[in-house]
Amino acid sequence: MKILIVDDEKLLVKGMKFNLEQDGYVVESAYDGEEALRMARDKTISLIILDLMLPVIDGLTVCQKVREFSNVPIIMLTAKTEDMDKILGLEYGADDYLTKPFNILELKARVKAILRRSSSGTTTTTKTKLTVGSIEIDYNLRRAIIKGEAVELTGKEFDLLDLFASNPGKVYSRESLLDIIWGYDYPGDIRTVDVHVRRLREKIEPSAASPIYILTKWGVGYYFKEN
């Protein structure tokens, strides 16, 4: 699998590249946002590790523009500790984030988990399609079709929809969703789940403000109601 690292700290890029190549990945690098956007169009890229603070075009803008043409998984890197930076990265389409400085073993664990799930799908199911209410889930294209209109989803959004729709009525806590969907002992903020659920609702619900499919069990978590 090929990973694109985007960061203007060349020593950091060198260290990440060395460690990921030791795990058998092919690693490309870009040092500014403009170069990153050009390289991100390479359809063989399996994952992007993207710094928030970049010259020419900032990381948030790069993330947003990549989402216009690709659902490739994105891990956002940030040296800032403000919650808003993390939330914005997720809102703009990132799948995960790491705050600098980080342990390289933690980065490798997240890379492995994301790539494992994106390459194998959410489960080992042989299903090709699932219809719930007005939503049709296409497992081959990993997208939703609502009233005949295709709805493109990021990897994590699709995984969430698949889990919810395949288990209607079952309530999942945020912690259990982090474990199931993110695929490892996630040390981060459970608001990661809230952001992804909100983005998914915006795409599949008739009204994100009044959801009819993905509902909240206050104080517990989220569940899917088959309409």
PyMOL CGO cylinders between C-alpha atoms (Angstrom):
from pymol import cmd
from pymol.cgo import CYLINDER

trace = [
    CYLINDER, 0.00, 0.00, 0.00, 1.12, 3.53, -0.76, 0.3, 1, 1, 1, 1, 1, 1,
    CYLINDER, 1.12, 3.53, -0.76, 1.04, 6.32, 1.85, 0.3, 1, 1, 1, 1, 1, 1,
    CYLINDER, 1.04, 6.32, 1.85, 1.40, 10.04, 1.13, 0.3, 1, 1, 1, 1, 1, 1,
    CYLINDER, 1.40, 10.04, 1.13, 2.98, 12.09, 3.94, 0.3, 1, 1, 1, 1, 1, 1,
    CYLINDER, 2.98, 12.09, 3.94, 2.39, 15.85, 3.73, 0.3, 1, 1, 1, 1, 1, 1,
    CYLINDER, 2.39, 15.85, 3.73, 4.44, 17.99, 6.12, 0.3, 1, 1, 1, 1, 1, 1,
    CYLINDER, 4.44, 17.99, 6.12, 6.95, 20.82, 5.74, 0.3, 1, 1, 1, 1, 1, 1,
    CYLINDER, 6.95, 20.82, 5.74, 9.13, 19.47, 8.59, 0.3, 1, 1, 1, 1, 1, 1,
    CYLINDER, 9.13, 19.47, 8.59, 11.54, 17.44, 6.50, 0.3, 1, 1, 1, 1, 1, 1,
    CYLINDER, 11.54, 17.44, 6.50, 13.20, 15.67, 9.42, 0.3, 1, 1, 1, 1, 1, 1,
    CYLINDER, 13.20, 15.67, 9.42, 9.83, 14.54, 10.72, 0.3, 1, 1, 1, 1, 1, 1,
    CYLINDER, 9.83, 14.54, 10.72, 8.84, 13.33, 7.26, 0.3, 1, 1, 1, 1, 1, 1,
    CYLINDER, 8.84, 13.33, 7.26, 12.12, 11.44, 7.01, 0.3, 1, 1, 1, 1, 1, 1,
    CYLINDER, 12.12, 11.44, 7.01, 11.49, 9.70, 10.33, 0.3, 1, 1, 1, 1, 1, 1,
    CYLINDER, 11.49, 9.70, 10.33, 7.89, 8.76, 9.48, 0.3, 1, 1, 1, 1, 1, 1,
    CYLINDER, 7.89, 8.76, 9.48, 8.93, 7.57, 6.03, 0.3, 1, 1, 1, 1, 1, 1,
    CYLINDER, 8.93, 7.57, 6.03, 11.70, 5.34, 7.43, 0.3, 1, 1, 1, 1, 1, 1,
    CYLINDER, 11.70, 5.34, 7.43, 9.44, 3.75, 10.05, 0.3, 1, 1, 1, 1, 1, 1,
    CYLINDER, 9.44, 3.75, 10.05, 6.52, 3.14, 7.68, 0.3, 1, 1, 1, 1, 1, 1,
    CYLINDER, 6.52, 3.14, 7.68, 8.78, 1.69, 5.01, 0.3, 1, 1, 1, 1, 1, 1,
    CYLINDER, 8.78, 1.69, 5.01, 10.08, -0.72, 7.65, 0.3, 1, 1, 1, 1, 1, 1,
    CYLINDER, 10.08, -0.72, 7.65, 6.49, -2.02, 7.84, 0.3, 1, 1, 1, 1, 1, 1,
    CYLINDER, 6.49, -2.02, 7.84, 6.42, -2.61, 4.10, 0.3, 1, 1, 1, 1, 1, 1,
    CYLINDER, 6.42, -2.61, 4.10, 4.55, 0.50, 2.93, 0.3, 1, 1, 1, 1, 1, 1,
    CYLINDER, 4.55, 0.50, 2.93, 5.51, 2.53, -0.12, 0.3, 1, 1, 1, 1, 1, 1,
    CYLINDER, 5.51, 2.53, -0.12, 5.82, 6.14, 1.06, 0.3, 1, 1, 1, 1, 1, 1,
    CYLINDER, 5.82, 6.14, 1.06, 5.64, 9.35, -0.99, 0.3, 1, 1, 1, 1, 1, 1,
    CYLINDER, 5.64, 9.35, -0.99, 6.11, 12.83, 0.45, 0.3, 1, 1, 1, 1, 1, 1,
    CYLINDER, 6.11, 12.83, 0.45, 4.99, 16.39, -0.23, 0.3, 1, 1, 1, 1, 1, 1,
    CYLINDER, 4.99, 16.39, -0.23, 6.09, 19.52, 1.59, 0.3, 1, 1, 1, 1, 1, 1,
    CYLINDER, 6.09, 19.52, 1.59, 3.36, 22.04, 0.78, 0.3, 1, 1, 1, 1, 1, 1,
    CYLINDER, 3.36, 22.04, 0.78, -0.37, 22.01, 0.17, 0.3, 1, 1, 1, 1, 1, 1,
    CYLINDER, -0.37, 22.01, 0.17, -0.21, 22.63, -3.55, 0.3, 1, 1, 1, 1, 1, 1,
    CYLINDER, -0.21, 22.63, -3.55, 2.12, 19.68, -4.12, 0.3, 1, 1, 1, 1, 1, 1,
    CYLINDER, 2.12, 19.68, -4.12, -0.07, 17.56, -1.83, 0.3, 1, 1, 1, 1, 1, 1,
    CYLINDER, -0.07, 17.56, -1.83, -3.20, 18.22, -3.91, 0.3, 1, 1, 1, 1, 1, 1,
    CYLINDER, -3.20, 18.22, -3.91, -1.40, 17.25, -7.09, 0.3, 1, 1, 1, 1, 1, 1,
    CYLINDER, -1.40, 17.25, -7.09, -0.05, 14.02, -5.61, 0.3, 1, 1, 1, 1, 1, 1,
    CYLINDER, -0.05, 14.02, -5.61, -3.32, 13.12, -3.88, 0.3, 1, 1, 1, 1, 1, 1,
    CYLINDER, -3.32, 13.12, -3.88, -4.92, 12.55, -7.30, 0.3, 1, 1, 1, 1, 1, 1,
    CYLINDER, -4.92, 12.55, -7.30, -2.78, 9.43, -7.65, 0.3, 1, 1, 1, 1, 1, 1,
    CYLINDER, -2.78, 9.43, -7.65, -5.40, 6.68, -7.36, 0.3, 1, 1, 1, 1, 1, 1,
    CYLINDER, -5.40, 6.68, -7.36, -2.83, 4.26, -5.92, 0.3, 1, 1, 1, 1, 1, 1,
    CYLINDER, -2.83, 4.26, -5.92, -2.57, 6.34, -2.72, 0.3, 1, 1, 1, 1, 1, 1,
    CYLINDER, -2.57, 6.34, -2.72, -4.13, 4.32, 0.11, 0.3, 1, 1, 1, 1, 1, 1,
    CYLINDER, -4.13, 4.32, 0.11, -3.74, 6.82, 2.95, 0.3, 1, 1, 1, 1, 1, 1,
    CYLINDER, -3.74, 6.82, 2.95, -2.72, 10.46, 3.47, 0.3, 1, 1, 1, 1, 1, 1,
    CYLINDER, -2.72, 10.46, 3.47, -0.95, 11.72, 6.60, 0.3, 1, 1, 1, 1, 1, 1,
    CYLINDER, -0.95, 11.72, 6.60, -1.61, 15.45, 6.42, 0.3, 1, 1, 1, 1, 1, 1,
    CYLINDER, -1.61, 15.45, 6.42, -0.18, 18.25, 8.57, 0.3, 1, 1, 1, 1, 1, 1,
    CYLINDER, -0.18, 18.25, 8.57, -2.52, 21.10, 9.50, 0.3, 1, 1, 1, 1, 1, 1,
    CYLINDER, -2.52, 21.10, 9.50, 0.05, 23.88, 9.11, 0.3, 1, 1, 1, 1, 1, 1,
    CYLINDER, 0.05, 23.88, 9.11, 1.41, 23.88, 5.55, 0.3, 1, 1, 1, 1, 1, 1,
    CYLINDER, 1.41, 23.88, 5.55, 2.89, 26.51, 3.25, 0.3, 1, 1, 1, 1, 1, 1,
    CYLINDER, 2.89, 26.51, 3.25, 1.08, 27.65, 0.06, 0.3, 1, 1, 1, 1, 1, 1,
    CYLINDER, 1.08, 27.65, 0.06, -2.22, 25.90, 0.95, 0.3, 1, 1, 1, 1, 1, 1,
    CYLINDER, -2.22, 25.90, 0.95, -3.08, 24.99, 4.55, 0.3, 1, 1, 1, 1, 1, 1,
    CYLINDER, -3.08, 24.99, 4.55, -3.92, 21.46, 5.60, 0.3, 1, 1, 1, 1, 1, 1,
    CYLINDER, -3.92, 21.46, 5.60, -7.62, 22.09, 6.27, 0.3, 1, 1, 1, 1, 1, 1,
    CYLINDER, -7.62, 22.09, 6.27, -8.09, 23.44, 2.75, 0.3, 1, 1, 1, 1, 1, 1,
    CYLINDER, -8.09, 23.44, 2.75, -6.15, 20.52, 1.31, 0.3, 1, 1, 1, 1, 1, 1,
    CYLINDER, -6.15, 20.52, 1.31, -8.35, 18.08, 3.23, 0.3, 1, 1, 1, 1, 1, 1,
    CYLINDER, -8.35, 18.08, 3.23, -11.50, 19.80, 2.01, 0.3, 1, 1, 1, 1, 1, 1,
    CYLINDER, -11.50, 19.80, 2.01, -10.35, 19.83, -1.61, 0.3, 1, 1, 1, 1, 1, 1,
    CYLINDER, -10.35, 19.83, -1.61, -9.23, 16.18, -1.51, 0.3, 1, 1, 1, 1, 1, 1,
    CYLINDER, -9.23, 16.18, -1.51, -12.72, 15.25, -0.34, 0.3, 1, 1, 1, 1, 1, 1,
    CYLINDER, -12.72, 15.25, -0.34, -14.09, 16.77, -3.55, 0.3, 1, 1, 1, 1, 1, 1,
    CYLINDER, -14.09, 16.77, -3.55, -12.50, 13.98, -5.61, 0.3, 1, 1, 1, 1, 1, 1,
    CYLINDER, -12.50, 13.98, -5.61, -11.43, 11.20, -3.23, 0.3, 1, 1, 1, 1, 1, 1,
    CYLINDER, -11.43, 11.20, -3.23, -12.52, 9.27, -0.14, 0.3, 1, 1, 1, 1, 1, 1,
    CYLINDER, -12.52, 9.27, -0.14, -8.96, 8.17, 0.66, 0.3, 1, 1, 1, 1, 1, 1,
    CYLINDER, -8.96, 8.17, 0.66, -8.44, 7.92, 4.45, 0.3, 1, 1, 1, 1, 1, 1,
    CYLINDER, -8.44, 7.92, 4.45, -6.76, 10.98, 5.98, 0.3, 1, 1, 1, 1, 1, 1,
    CYLINDER, -6.76, 10.98, 5.98, -4.93, 11.27, 9.30, 0.3, 1, 1, 1, 1, 1, 1,
    CYLINDER, -4.93, 11.27, 9.30, -4.52, 14.92, 10.26, 0.3, 1, 1, 1, 1, 1, 1,
    CYLINDER, -4.52, 14.92, 10.26, -1.42, 16.05, 12.16, 0.3, 1, 1, 1, 1, 1, 1,
    CYLINDER, -1.42, 16.05, 12.16, -1.45, 19.20, 14.23, 0.3, 1, 1, 1, 1, 1, 1,
    CYLINDER, -1.45, 19.20, 14.23, 1.01, 20.88, 16.58, 0.3, 1, 1, 1, 1, 1, 1,
    CYLINDER, 1.01, 20.88, 16.58, -1.85, 22.80, 18.14, 0.3, 1, 1, 1, 1, 1, 1,
    CYLINDER, -1.85, 22.80, 18.14, -3.76, 21.60, 21.19, 0.3, 1, 1, 1, 1, 1, 1,
    CYLINDER, -3.76, 21.60, 21.19, -6.97, 23.61, 20.72, 0.3, 1, 1, 1, 1, 1, 1,
    CYLINDER, -6.97, 23.61, 20.72, -10.01, 21.37, 20.43, 0.3, 1, 1, 1, 1, 1, 1,
    CYLINDER, -10.01, 21.37, 20.43, -11.36, 23.45, 17.56, 0.3, 1, 1, 1, 1, 1, 1,
    CYLINDER, -11.36, 23.45, 17.56, -8.42, 22.49, 15.32, 0.3, 1, 1, 1, 1, 1, 1,
    CYLINDER, -8.42, 22.49, 15.32, -9.11, 18.80, 15.90, 0.3, 1, 1, 1, 1, 1, 1,
    CYLINDER, -9.11, 18.80, 15.90, -12.85, 19.20, 15.34, 0.3, 1, 1, 1, 1, 1, 1,
    CYLINDER, -12.85, 19.20, 15.34, -12.32, 21.27, 12.19, 0.3, 1, 1, 1, 1, 1, 1,
    CYLINDER, -12.32, 21.27, 12.19, -10.05, 18.59, 10.76, 0.3, 1, 1, 1, 1, 1, 1,
    CYLINDER, -10.05, 18.59, 10.76, -12.78, 15.99, 11.27, 0.3, 1, 1, 1, 1, 1, 1,
    CYLINDER, -12.78, 15.99, 11.27, -15.46, 18.34, 9.93, 0.3, 1, 1, 1, 1, 1, 1,
    CYLINDER, -15.46, 18.34, 9.93, -13.43, 18.87, 6.76, 0.3, 1, 1, 1, 1, 1, 1,
    CYLINDER, -13.43, 18.87, 6.76, -13.27, 15.12, 6.16, 0.3, 1, 1, 1, 1, 1, 1,
    CYLINDER, -13.27, 15.12, 6.16, -10.29, 13.74, 8.10, 0.3, 1, 1, 1, 1, 1, 1,
    CYLINDER, -10.29, 13.74, 8.10, -10.75, 10.21, 9.48, 0.3, 1, 1, 1, 1, 1, 1,
    CYLINDER, -10.75, 10.21, 9.48, -8.45, 10.62, 12.46, 0.3, 1, 1, 1, 1, 1, 1,
    CYLINDER, -8.45, 10.62, 12.46, -5.97, 13.04, 14.01, 0.3, 1, 1, 1, 1, 1, 1,
    CYLINDER, -5.97, 13.04, 14.01, -2.73, 13.05, 16.00, 0.3, 1, 1, 1, 1, 1, 1,
    CYLINDER, -2.73, 13.05, 16.00, -1.34, 15.93, 18.02, 0.3, 1, 1, 1, 1, 1, 1,
    CYLINDER, -1.34, 15.93, 18.02, 2.39, 16.60, 17.74, 0.3, 1, 1, 1, 1, 1, 1,
    CYLINDER, 2.39, 16.60, 17.74, 4.61, 15.44, 19.27, 0.3, 1, 1, 1, 1, 1, 1,
    CYLINDER, 4.61, 15.44, 19.27, 3.37, 11.87, 18.92, 0.3, 1, 1, 1, 1, 1, 1,
    CYLINDER, 3.37, 11.87, 18.92, 4.80, 8.41, 19.47, 0.3, 1, 1, 1, 1, 1, 1,
    CYLINDER, 4.80, 8.41, 19.47, 5.73, 6.80, 16.16, 0.3, 1, 1, 1, 1, 1, 1,
    CYLINDER, 5.73, 6.80, 16.16, 4.29, 3.50, 17.43, 0.3, 1, 1, 1, 1, 1, 1,
    CYLINDER, 4.29, 3.50, 17.43, 0.94, 5.19, 17.91, 0.3, 1, 1, 1, 1, 1, 1,
    CYLINDER, 0.94, 5.19, 17.91, 1.03, 6.55, 14.36, 0.3, 1, 1, 1, 1, 1, 1,
    CYLINDER, 1.03, 6.55, 14.36, 1.91, 3.11, 13.00, 0.3, 1, 1, 1, 1, 1, 1,
    CYLINDER, 1.91, 3.11, 13.00, -0.95, 1.54, 14.96, 0.3, 1, 1, 1, 1, 1, 1,
    CYLINDER, -0.95, 1.54, 14.96, -3.45, 4.01, 13.56, 0.3, 1, 1, 1, 1, 1, 1,
    CYLINDER, -3.45, 4.01, 13.56, -2.14, 3.61, 10.02, 0.3, 1, 1, 1, 1, 1, 1,
    CYLINDER, -2.14, 3.61, 10.02, -2.39, -0.16, 10.28, 0.3, 1, 1, 1, 1, 1, 1,
    CYLINDER, -2.39, -0.16, 10.28, -5.91, -0.06, 11.69, 0.3, 1, 1, 1, 1, 1, 1,
    CYLINDER, -5.91, -0.06, 11.69, -7.24, 2.38, 9.08, 0.3, 1, 1, 1, 1, 1, 1,
    CYLINDER, -7.24, 2.38, 9.08, -5.67, 0.55, 6.16, 0.3, 1, 1, 1, 1, 1, 1,
    CYLINDER, -5.67, 0.55, 6.16, -6.84, -2.83, 7.42, 0.3, 1, 1, 1, 1, 1, 1,
    CYLINDER, -6.84, -2.83, 7.42, -10.44, -1.65, 7.58, 0.3, 1, 1, 1, 1, 1, 1,
    CYLINDER, -10.44, -1.65, 7.58, -10.39, 0.34, 4.34, 0.3, 1, 1, 1, 1, 1, 1,
    CYLINDER, -10.39, 0.34, 4.34, -8.94, -2.59, 2.40, 0.3, 1, 1, 1, 1, 1, 1,
    CYLINDER, -8.94, -2.59, 2.40, -11.20, -5.29, 3.84, 0.3, 1, 1, 1, 1, 1, 1,
    CYLINDER, -11.20, -5.29, 3.84, -14.37, -3.31, 4.38, 0.3, 1, 1, 1, 1, 1, 1,
    CYLINDER, -14.37, -3.31, 4.38, -16.24, -3.14, 7.65, 0.3, 1, 1, 1, 1, 1, 1,
    CYLINDER, -16.24, -3.14, 7.65, -16.64, -6.91, 8.01, 0.3, 1, 1, 1, 1, 1, 1,
    CYLINDER, -16.64, -6.91, 8.01, -16.05, -10.13, 6.16, 0.3, 1, 1, 1, 1, 1, 1,
    CYLINDER, -16.05, -10.13, 6.16, -19.65, -10.06, 4.92, 0.3, 1, 1, 1, 1, 1, 1,
    CYLINDER, -19.65, -10.06, 4.92, -20.44, -11.26, 1.42, 0.3, 1, 1, 1, 1, 1, 1,
    CYLINDER, -20.44, -11.26, 1.42, -23.37, -8.87, 1.14, 0.3, 1, 1, 1, 1, 1, 1,
    CYLINDER, -23.37, -8.87, 1.14, -23.42, -6.66, -1.92, 0.3, 1, 1, 1, 1, 1, 1,
    CYLINDER, -23.42, -6.66, -1.92, -26.40, -4.47, -1.01, 0.3, 1, 1, 1, 1, 1, 1,
    CYLINDER, -26.40, -4.47, -1.01, -28.57, -3.72, 1.99, 0.3, 1, 1, 1, 1, 1, 1,
    CYLINDER, -28.57, -3.72, 1.99, -31.77, -1.67, 1.89, 0.3, 1, 1, 1, 1, 1, 1,
    CYLINDER, -31.77, -1.67, 1.89, -33.16, 0.03, 4.99, 0.3, 1, 1, 1, 1, 1, 1,
    CYLINDER, -33.16, 0.03, 4.99, -36.01, 2.44, 4.53, 0.3, 1, 1, 1, 1, 1, 1,
    CYLINDER, -36.01, 2.44, 4.53, -35.15, 4.74, 1.64, 0.3, 1, 1, 1, 1, 1, 1,
    CYLINDER, -35.15, 4.74, 1.64, -31.41, 4.03, 2.01, 0.3, 1, 1, 1, 1, 1, 1,
    CYLINDER, -31.41, 4.03, 2.01, -29.65, 1.46, -0.15, 0.3, 1, 1, 1, 1, 1, 1,
    CYLINDER, -29.65, 1.46, -0.15, -26.11, 0.56, 0.91, 0.3, 1, 1, 1, 1, 1, 1,
    CYLINDER, -26.11, 0.56, 0.91, -23.82, -0.54, -1.92, 0.3, 1, 1, 1, 1, 1, 1,
    CYLINDER, -23.82, -0.54, -1.92, -20.96, -2.61, -0.49, 0.3, 1, 1, 1, 1, 1, 1,
    CYLINDER, -20.96, -2.61, -0.49, -19.05, -2.88, -3.75, 0.3, 1, 1, 1, 1, 1, 1,
    CYLINDER, -19.05, -2.88, -3.75, -18.85, 0.91, -4.26, 0.3, 1, 1, 1, 1, 1, 1,
    CYLINDER, -18.85, 0.91, -4.26, -18.99, 1.66, -0.50, 0.3, 1, 1, 1, 1, 1, 1,
    CYLINDER, -18.99, 1.66, -0.50, -21.61, 4.35, -0.84, 0.3, 1, 1, 1, 1, 1, 1,
    CYLINDER, -21.61, 4.35, -0.84, -25.27, 4.99, -0.08, 0.3, 1, 1, 1, 1, 1, 1,
    CYLINDER, -25.27, 4.99, -0.08, -28.06, 5.51, -2.58, 0.3, 1, 1, 1, 1, 1, 1,
    CYLINDER, -28.06, 5.51, -2.58, -31.00, 7.54, -1.34, 0.3, 1, 1, 1, 1, 1, 1,
    CYLINDER, -31.00, 7.54, -1.34, -34.07, 7.93, -3.55, 0.3, 1, 1, 1, 1, 1, 1,
    CYLINDER, -34.07, 7.93, -3.55, -31.97, 7.06, -6.60, 0.3, 1, 1, 1, 1, 1, 1,
    CYLINDER, -31.97, 7.06, -6.60, -29.22, 9.58, -5.78, 0.3, 1, 1, 1, 1, 1, 1,
    CYLINDER, -29.22, 9.58, -5.78, -25.70, 8.37, -4.97, 0.3, 1, 1, 1, 1, 1, 1,
    CYLINDER, -25.70, 8.37, -4.97, -24.29, 9.71, -1.71, 0.3, 1, 1, 1, 1, 1, 1,
    CYLINDER, -24.29, 9.71, -1.71, -20.51, 9.52, -1.42, 0.3, 1, 1, 1, 1, 1, 1,
    CYLINDER, -20.51, 9.52, -1.42, -19.25, 8.66, 2.05, 0.3, 1, 1, 1, 1, 1, 1,
    CYLINDER, -19.25, 8.66, 2.05, -15.81, 8.72, 3.62, 0.3, 1, 1, 1, 1, 1, 1,
    CYLINDER, -15.81, 8.72, 3.62, -14.45, 5.41, 4.89, 0.3, 1, 1, 1, 1, 1, 1,
    CYLINDER, -14.45, 5.41, 4.89, -15.47, 6.01, 8.48, 0.3, 1, 1, 1, 1, 1, 1,
    CYLINDER, -15.47, 6.01, 8.48, -18.90, 7.34, 7.50, 0.3, 1, 1, 1, 1, 1, 1,
    CYLINDER, -18.90, 7.34, 7.50, -19.56, 4.19, 5.48, 0.3, 1, 1, 1, 1, 1, 1,
    CYLINDER, -19.56, 4.19, 5.48, -18.33, 1.95, 8.31, 0.3, 1, 1, 1, 1, 1, 1,
    CYLINDER, -18.33, 1.95, 8.31, -20.66, 3.71, 10.76, 0.3, 1, 1, 1, 1, 1, 1,
    CYLINDER, -20.66, 3.71, 10.76, -23.66, 3.45, 8.44, 0.3, 1, 1, 1, 1, 1, 1,
    CYLINDER, -23.66, 3.45, 8.44, -22.97, -0.24, 7.78, 0.3, 1, 1, 1, 1, 1, 1,
    CYLINDER, -22.97, -0.24, 7.78, -22.70, -1.01, 11.50, 0.3, 1, 1, 1, 1, 1, 1,
    CYLINDER, -22.70, -1.01, 11.50, -25.84, 0.91, 12.43, 0.3, 1, 1, 1, 1, 1, 1,
    CYLINDER, -25.84, 0.91, 12.43, -28.00, -0.33, 9.54, 0.3, 1, 1, 1, 1, 1, 1,
    CYLINDER, -28.00, -0.33, 9.54, -26.90, -3.95, 10.00, 0.3, 1, 1, 1, 1, 1, 1,
    CYLINDER, -26.90, -3.95, 10.00, -27.88, -3.82, 13.68, 0.3, 1, 1, 1, 1, 1, 1,
    CYLINDER, -27.88, -3.82, 13.68, -31.09, -1.75, 13.92, 0.3, 1, 1, 1, 1, 1, 1,
    CYLINDER, -31.09, -1.75, 13.92, -32.19, -0.92, 17.44, 0.3, 1, 1, 1, 1, 1, 1,
    CYLINDER, -32.19, -0.92, 17.44, -28.84, -1.78, 19.03, 0.3, 1, 1, 1, 1, 1, 1,
    CYLINDER, -28.84, -1.78, 19.03, -27.43, 1.12, 21.03, 0.3, 1, 1, 1, 1, 1, 1,
    CYLINDER, -27.43, 1.12, 21.03, -23.69, 1.75, 20.70, 0.3, 1, 1, 1, 1, 1, 1,
    CYLINDER, -23.69, 1.75, 20.70, -21.79, 3.89, 23.18, 0.3, 1, 1, 1, 1, 1, 1,
    CYLINDER, -21.79, 3.89, 23.18, -19.20, 6.29, 21.83, 0.3, 1, 1, 1, 1, 1, 1,
    CYLINDER, -19.20, 6.29, 21.83, -16.46, 4.20, 23.40, 0.3, 1, 1, 1, 1, 1, 1,
    CYLINDER, -16.46, 4.20, 23.40, -17.68, 1.02, 21.69, 0.3, 1, 1, 1, 1, 1, 1,
    CYLINDER, -17.68, 1.02, 21.69, -17.91, 2.83, 18.34, 0.3, 1, 1, 1, 1, 1, 1,
    CYLINDER, -17.91, 2.83, 18.34, -14.31, 4.00, 18.72, 0.3, 1, 1, 1, 1, 1, 1,
    CYLINDER, -14.31, 4.00, 18.72, -13.26, 0.43, 19.37, 0.3, 1, 1, 1, 1, 1, 1,
    CYLINDER, -13.26, 0.43, 19.37, -15.32, -1.14, 16.56, 0.3, 1, 1, 1, 1, 1, 1,
    CYLINDER, -15.32, -1.14, 16.56, -14.95, 1.49, 13.81, 0.3, 1, 1, 1, 1, 1, 1,
    CYLINDER, -14.95, 1.49, 13.81, -11.50, 2.89, 14.52, 0.3, 1, 1, 1, 1, 1, 1,
    CYLINDER, -11.50, 2.89, 14.52, -10.24, -0.60, 15.22, 0.3, 1, 1, 1, 1, 1, 1,
    CYLINDER, -10.24, -0.60, 15.22, -7.86, -0.11, 18.13, 0.3, 1, 1, 1, 1, 1, 1,
    CYLINDER, -7.86, -0.11, 18.13, -7.64, 1.22, 21.67, 0.3, 1, 1, 1, 1, 1, 1,
    CYLINDER, -7.64, 1.22, 21.67, -8.29, 4.83, 20.73, 0.3, 1, 1, 1, 1, 1, 1,
    CYLINDER, -8.29, 4.83, 20.73, -6.71, 7.20, 23.26, 0.3, 1, 1, 1, 1, 1, 1,
    CYLINDER, -6.71, 7.20, 23.26, -8.38, 10.26, 21.78, 0.3, 1, 1, 1, 1, 1, 1,
    CYLINDER, -8.38, 10.26, 21.78, -11.48, 12.29, 22.32, 0.3, 1, 1, 1, 1, 1, 1,
    CYLINDER, -11.48, 12.29, 22.32, -14.90, 10.63, 21.99, 0.3, 1, 1, 1, 1, 1, 1,
    CYLINDER, -14.90, 10.63, 21.99, -16.10, 13.76, 20.19, 0.3, 1, 1, 1, 1, 1, 1,
    CYLINDER, -16.10, 13.76, 20.19, -14.47, 12.16, 17.15, 0.3, 1, 1, 1, 1, 1, 1,
    CYLINDER, -14.47, 12.16, 17.15, -17.54, 9.91, 17.04, 0.3, 1, 1, 1, 1, 1, 1,
    CYLINDER, -17.54, 9.91, 17.04, -19.96, 12.81, 17.43, 0.3, 1, 1, 1, 1, 1, 1,
    CYLINDER, -19.96, 12.81, 17.43, -18.40, 14.67, 14.51, 0.3, 1, 1, 1, 1, 1, 1,
    CYLINDER, -18.40, 14.67, 14.51, -18.55, 11.63, 12.22, 0.3, 1, 1, 1, 1, 1, 1,
    CYLINDER, -18.55, 11.63, 12.22, -22.14, 10.86, 13.20, 0.3, 1, 1, 1, 1, 1, 1,
    CYLINDER, -22.14, 10.86, 13.20, -23.12, 14.47, 12.54, 0.3, 1, 1, 1, 1, 1, 1,
    CYLINDER, -23.12, 14.47, 12.54, -21.48, 14.39, 9.11, 0.3, 1, 1, 1, 1, 1, 1,
    CYLINDER, -21.48, 14.39, 9.11, -23.21, 11.10, 8.30, 0.3, 1, 1, 1, 1, 1, 1,
    CYLINDER, -23.21, 11.10, 8.30, -26.57, 12.50, 9.37, 0.3, 1, 1, 1, 1, 1, 1,
    CYLINDER, -26.57, 12.50, 9.37, -26.06, 15.51, 7.11, 0.3, 1, 1, 1, 1, 1, 1,
    CYLINDER, -26.06, 15.51, 7.11, -25.64, 13.16, 4.17, 0.3, 1, 1, 1, 1, 1, 1,
    CYLINDER, -25.64, 13.16, 4.17, -28.37, 10.57, 4.74, 0.3, 1, 1, 1, 1, 1, 1,
    CYLINDER, -28.37, 10.57, 4.74, -31.09, 12.20, 6.84, 0.3, 1, 1, 1, 1, 1, 1,
    CYLINDER, -31.09, 12.20, 6.84, -33.97, 14.22, 5.36, 0.3, 1, 1, 1, 1, 1, 1,
    CYLINDER, -33.97, 14.22, 5.36, -33.13, 16.73, 8.10, 0.3, 1, 1, 1, 1, 1, 1,
    CYLINDER, -33.13, 16.73, 8.10, -29.93, 16.49, 10.13, 0.3, 1, 1, 1, 1, 1, 1,
    CYLINDER, -29.93, 16.49, 10.13, -31.62, 18.55, 12.86, 0.3, 1, 1, 1, 1, 1, 1,
    CYLINDER, -31.62, 18.55, 12.86, -34.45, 15.99, 13.15, 0.3, 1, 1, 1, 1, 1, 1,
    CYLINDER, -34.45, 15.99, 13.15, -32.90, 12.61, 12.28, 0.3, 1, 1, 1, 1, 1, 1,
    CYLINDER, -32.90, 12.61, 12.28, -35.15, 9.63, 11.61, 0.3, 1, 1, 1, 1, 1, 1,
    CYLINDER, -35.15, 9.63, 11.61, -32.49, 6.94, 11.07, 0.3, 1, 1, 1, 1, 1, 1,
    CYLINDER, -32.49, 6.94, 11.07, -29.54, 7.53, 13.41, 0.3, 1, 1, 1, 1, 1, 1,
    CYLINDER, -29.54, 7.53, 13.41, -31.00, 8.46, 16.76, 0.3, 1, 1, 1, 1, 1, 1,
    CYLINDER, -31.00, 8.46, 16.76, -29.43, 9.42, 20.08, 0.3, 1, 1, 1, 1, 1, 1,
    CYLINDER, -29.43, 9.42, 20.08, -30.07, 7.48, 23.27, 0.3, 1, 1, 1, 1, 1, 1,
    CYLINDER, -30.07, 7.48, 23.27, -29.29, 10.26, 25.70, 0.3, 1, 1, 1, 1, 1, 1,
    CYLINDER, -29.29, 10.26, 25.70, -26.57, 9.37, 28.15, 0.3, 1, 1, 1, 1, 1, 1,
    CYLINDER, -26.57, 9.37, 28.15, -25.83, 6.11, 26.34, 0.3, 1, 1, 1, 1, 1, 1,
    CYLINDER, -25.83, 6.11, 26.34, -24.97, 6.50, 22.64, 0.3, 1, 1, 1, 1, 1, 1,
    CYLINDER, -24.97, 6.50, 22.64, -26.42, 6.09, 19.16, 0.3, 1, 1, 1, 1, 1, 1,
    CYLINDER, -26.42, 6.09, 19.16, -28.70, 3.59, 17.45, 0.3, 1, 1, 1, 1, 1, 1,
    CYLINDER, -28.70, 3.59, 17.45, -30.35, 3.03, 14.07, 0.3, 1, 1, 1, 1, 1, 1,
    CYLINDER, -30.35, 3.03, 14.07, -34.11, 3.05, 13.64, 0.3, 1, 1, 1, 1, 1, 1,
    CYLINDER, -34.11, 3.05, 13.64, -35.29, 1.20, 10.53, 0.3, 1, 1, 1, 1, 1, 1,
    CYLINDER, -35.29, 1.20, 10.53, -38.10, 3.27, 9.00, 0.3, 1, 1, 1, 1, 1, 1,
]
cmd.load_cgo(trace, "trace")
